[in-house]
């Protein structure tokens, strides 16, 4: 087996074990392969091993891969910061966006989503650790933003996403993810929403994320290894 195939098997084992420990069906946890900076050939190899969902941070890089892999029925997720001038291409070429943190961007995505496509699945990115260097709305702003985004006609608000501050302590990891889960539960109760998605957990902390309810874990390094060429300069 190639390294990617072996890595996918190992990550699926980790997901299964974490789901079992949390007494959750493994089917409730989706594997989102973060393929930024990786070549189309790596994505093709991962697809052959059963992975269908791929996350990209850089628009121009993603569009090139999408064109090269157009023969495959892949599901593309945009997971990076969103610039307003990128909204049209994102709205046209992705099925999911995990990184909506401003109403202006959400409105643009809704306006530019083609009618021939189903509504764009979106998650609100929440700066759950309060880091100045991270994108995301503040937790206390999430309710108003969620209500406004849920009302947009060409978007389907699915849930919340977070990139917590890196931490090696499993208990602290769980506490941070629990805050995002609790926020989603509160929004469902107070805003009459139907959020069903928590996009949280990466290669180093997927177990803690699954224990606290993650429905997408975004895995890059554990599948594809470290970045092997410089990231594209565009978001």
Steps between C-alpha positions, in 0.01 A plus 500: 500500500611857443557732791178693433293181496665382822445839662134505406452159659674617819291816522178306442604267783553802727159640405329166560666451839420856608137464391467172686651655813245782475218249437429658163438328165812539290273606214434829683863611457609610153860496383590822322841460335685831506684497170640853490852512351468137389494403132196370317668160480483470881129582494443242229680241714293589806179475298600154382531408869144615570531869592252729322511829694795735459573832670695780338623834638630674190256576222721505192675181605164334562353603166798354315458169683127496438560536127760223501275268700172579327456133410455409869181558705679691775336725760698821545507698825650847530657532845723809476451872562265656246570822316199675347649490152523118522134447586376446144742216426445344842122515458525337157753224570452371855230299677602611849658807657620457859646846556220757483567760769338819365151578376641691201670184375193286565280739301744495209511121501120484500463755221760327284396137555372375162133404489589173325684385815349407837540749782858534621563320832671741739647495847575808706861518610521587869820625662440274795842563661494878451830509313579832331669315213199283420201572278151443631223685671502535877274247678278780629445621142407157363128517579428816303718386211343153494148641487591730211681229303218250553263744328705524179327319214790324325683384811426215738643572844623164627703576811819636652871462431798579720878482492595505869832612635742205476517297818641160598279444805202278404284637781562858392434402139168352602407806704555726201299279266227474761463879489429483126250217548325691778484809282335303219250353744422846637447641151263218414301567814498880500490573127281207390774375269569145388879488513621145446870550427810555713812536287777459755801284563817448299781247484624559856168531684235310306427268794410789730288658228305181437446456872332843501283447195703578187319406180789598269863453595738689270808283451803601295837406646394156623382413148741675267800591717639848552464766233740423221497824306427863590140596547339704226494873568128539435224412745 
